[in-house]
Amino acid sequence: MDFSAFEKKIGITFKNKDLLRTAFTHRSYLNENRKVGMEHNERLEFLGDAVLELIVTEYLYAKYPEKDEGDLTSYRSALVNAVTLAGVAEGLGMNDFLLLSRGETKDTGRARQVILANTIEAFIGALYQDLGYEATKGFVSRYVFKLVDDIVSKKKWLDAKSHFQEKAQEIVGVTPSYETVKQEGPDHDKQFTVAVFLGKERVAEGDGKSKQEAEQQAAKAGLEAKKWE
């Protein structure tokens, strides 16, 4: 895999190309390619997670001097969660450079989202190791900080249930209720379908492997149905 196109895209040239390659190497790839003599990216991911959290914390602390630690923690969580980071990774075209097993290559949806989020954290770890804190801070500034205003103004730092409840109480004066409408599958692999109601109005449904996950999906669908995002 030639990573020069990726380096050109982000305007960063690594001194140690092996670090860059390792950042994109999923454990599953090495299971199928045992002779390549490489590491997978999980150690770099561990490092990158901590570096990213420090950079984001530093930025939010300076940007919002009037906010307490509770709000700042919520903003940070929304900025560095798997969904947000996977979106950044996808926007940078990281999908095209992932080193995965044949099985993992076929995965889409949530599984690929997690892989992308882990990869960008590993990349941040590699960048920190190779070029230092300021270069890493520059990368995060360009591709992550620009999302903050949207997250805060649209209250994306609230989880879907909290956001839906806040909007429902504000706009229609009703507290949402949730009802499990379907439950199927064996005990080790259950699937739940939950409906969210505003009074007697059935607004939307959501699916998940737990009632809590299904409720979150129902709330998310409810926000979309009501155009309250």
C-alpha positions in Angstrom: 0.0 0.0 0.0 1.4 3.4 -1.0 0.4 6.1 1.5 1.9 9.0 -0.4 -1.5 10.0 -1.8 -2.9 10.2 1.7 0.1 12.3 2.9 -0.4 14.6 0.0 -4.1 14.9 0.7 -3.6 16.0 4.3 -0.4 18.0 3.6 1.8 16.0 6.0 4.9 14.0 5.2 6.0 11.3 7.7 9.6 10.8 8.4 9.0 7.2 9.6 6.7 5.6 6.9 6.4 2.4 9.0 4.6 4.4 11.7 2.1 5.6 9.1 1.6 2.1 7.8 1.1 0.7 11.3 -1.6 3.2 12.0 -3.7 1.8 9.2 -3.0 -1.9 10.0 -5.9 -3.7 11.7 -5.2 -6.8 13.8 -7.2 -8.9 11.4 -4.8 -8.1 8.5 -1.9 -9.6 10.4 -3.9 -12.7 11.1 -4.0 -13.4 7.4 -0.5 -12.0 6.7 1.7 -13.4 9.4 4.9 -13.1 7.5 4.9 -9.3 6.9 6.6 -8.6 10.2 4.5 -5.7 11.2 2.5 -4.5 14.3 -1.2 -3.8 14.3 -2.4 -0.3 15.3 -3.8 -0.9 18.8 -0.8 0.5 20.7 -0.8 3.6 18.6 -4.6 3.9 19.1 -4.1 3.8 22.8 -1.5 6.7 22.5 -3.6 8.6 20.0 -6.7 8.5 22.2 -4.9 10.2 25.0 -3.2 12.8 22.8 -6.4 13.6 21.1 -8.2 14.0 24.4 -5.5 16.4 25.7 -5.6 18.5 22.5 -9.4 18.7 22.5 -9.5 19.4 26.3 -7.0 22.3 25.9 -9.0 23.8 23.1 -12.4 23.6 24.8 -11.0 25.0 28.0 -9.8 28.1 26.2 -12.8 28.4 23.9 -15.5 28.2 26.5 -14.2 30.0 29.7 -17.8 30.4 31.0 -18.6 26.7 30.8 -18.2 24.3 33.8 -16.4 21.0 33.6 -19.6 19.1 33.1 -20.5 20.9 29.9 -16.9 20.7 28.7 -16.8 17.0 29.3 -20.0 16.6 27.3 -18.7 18.6 24.4 -15.4 16.6 24.4 -17.3 13.3 24.4 -19.3 14.4 21.4 -16.2 15.5 19.6 -14.1 12.4 20.1 -16.8 9.7 20.0 -16.7 6.9 17.4 -19.4 8.5 15.2 -17.7 11.9 15.0 -14.2 10.4 14.5 -15.4 7.9 11.9 -17.0 10.8 10.0 -13.7 12.7 10.0 -11.8 9.6 8.9 -14.2 9.0 6.1 -13.9 12.6 4.9 -10.2 12.1 4.7 -10.5 9.0 2.6 -9.0 6.7 5.2 -11.2 3.9 4.0 -9.1 3.6 0.9 -5.9 2.9 2.9 -7.1 0.4 5.6 -5.2 -2.8 5.8 -7.9 -5.4 6.8 -8.6 -9.1 6.5 -10.8 -10.2 3.6 -13.6 -10.7 6.1 -13.3 -7.2 7.7 -13.2 -5.6 4.3 -16.8 -6.7 3.8 -18.0 -5.2 7.0 -20.0 -2.0 6.8 -22.1 0.1 9.1 -21.3 0.2 12.8 -18.4 -2.3 12.5 -16.6 -0.2 9.9 -17.4 3.0 11.8 -15.5 1.6 14.8 -12.6 0.5 12.7 -12.3 4.0 11.2 -12.6 5.7 14.5 -9.8 3.5 15.9 -7.7 4.1 12.8 -7.8 7.9 13.1 -6.8 7.6 16.8 -3.9 5.4 15.8 -3.0 7.9 13.1 -2.9 10.7 15.7 -0.7 8.5 17.8 1.6 7.9 14.9 1.7 11.6 14.0 2.6 12.5 17.6 5.4 9.9 17.7 6.8 11.0 14.3 6.4 14.8 14.2 5.5 15.8 17.8 2.7 17.6 19.6 2.5 20.8 17.6 2.1 19.0 14.3 -0.5 16.7 15.8 -2.3 19.7 17.2 -2.3 21.3 13.8 -3.9 18.2 12.2 -6.6 18.1 14.9 -7.2 21.8 14.6 -7.8 21.5 10.8 -10.1 18.5 10.8 -11.7 18.2 14.3 -12.1 21.6 15.8 -14.2 22.9 13.0 -17.0 20.5 14.1 -17.3 22.1 17.6 -19.6 25.0 16.8 -22.1 22.7 15.0 -22.0 20.2 17.9 -22.6 22.9 20.5 -25.2 25.0 18.6 -27.3 22.0 17.6 -26.9 20.3 21.0 -25.4 17.2 19.4 -23.5 16.7 22.7 -26.8 15.5 24.2 -27.5 11.9 23.6 -30.5 11.3 21.3 -33.0 10.5 24.2 -32.0 13.6 26.1 -32.2 15.8 23.0 -35.6 14.4 22.0 -37.0 14.9 25.5 -35.7 18.5 25.7 -37.2 19.3 22.3 -40.5 17.6 23.0 -40.9 19.5 26.3 -39.9 22.8 24.7 -42.0 22.5 21.6 -45.1 20.5 22.5 -44.9 20.4 26.3 -44.9 16.6 26.5 -42.4 14.1 27.9 -41.7 11.2 25.5 -42.5 7.6 26.5 -41.0 4.4 25.1 -42.6 1.0 24.6 -40.9 -2.2 23.5 -43.0 -3.4 20.5 -41.0 -6.4 19.4 -38.3 -8.7 20.8 -36.8 -11.5 18.8 -33.8 -13.8 18.6 -32.1 -16.2 21.0 -30.9 -14.9 24.5 -27.3 -14.4 23.3 -28.4 -12.4 20.3 -31.6 -10.5 21.1 -33.0 -7.8 18.9 -35.4 -5.2 20.3 -37.7 -2.8 18.5 -38.9 0.2 20.6 -41.4 2.9 19.7 -41.3 6.4 21.0 -44.6 8.2 21.8 -45.6 11.8 22.4 -48.8 11.3 24.3 -50.8 9.0 22.0 -48.8 9.9 18.9 -46.5 7.1 17.8 -43.6 9.2 16.4 -40.9 6.6 15.4 -39.3 3.3 16.0 -35.7 2.1 16.6 -33.9 -1.2 16.7 -31.0 -2.4 18.9 -29.4 -5.3 20.7 -30.6 -3.9 24.0 -33.7 -1.9 25.0 -31.4 1.1 25.8 -29.9 1.0 22.3 -33.3 0.7 20.7 -34.6 3.6 22.7 -31.7 5.8 21.5 -32.3 4.8 17.9 -36.1 5.5 18.3 -35.2 8.9 19.8 -32.9 9.6 16.9 -35.5 8.6 14.4 -38.0 10.8 16.3 -35.7 13.8 16.0 -35.5 13.2 12.2 -39.3 12.6 11.9 -40.1 15.9 13.7 -37.2 17.7 12.0 -35.9 18.6 15.4 -32.2 17.7 14.8 
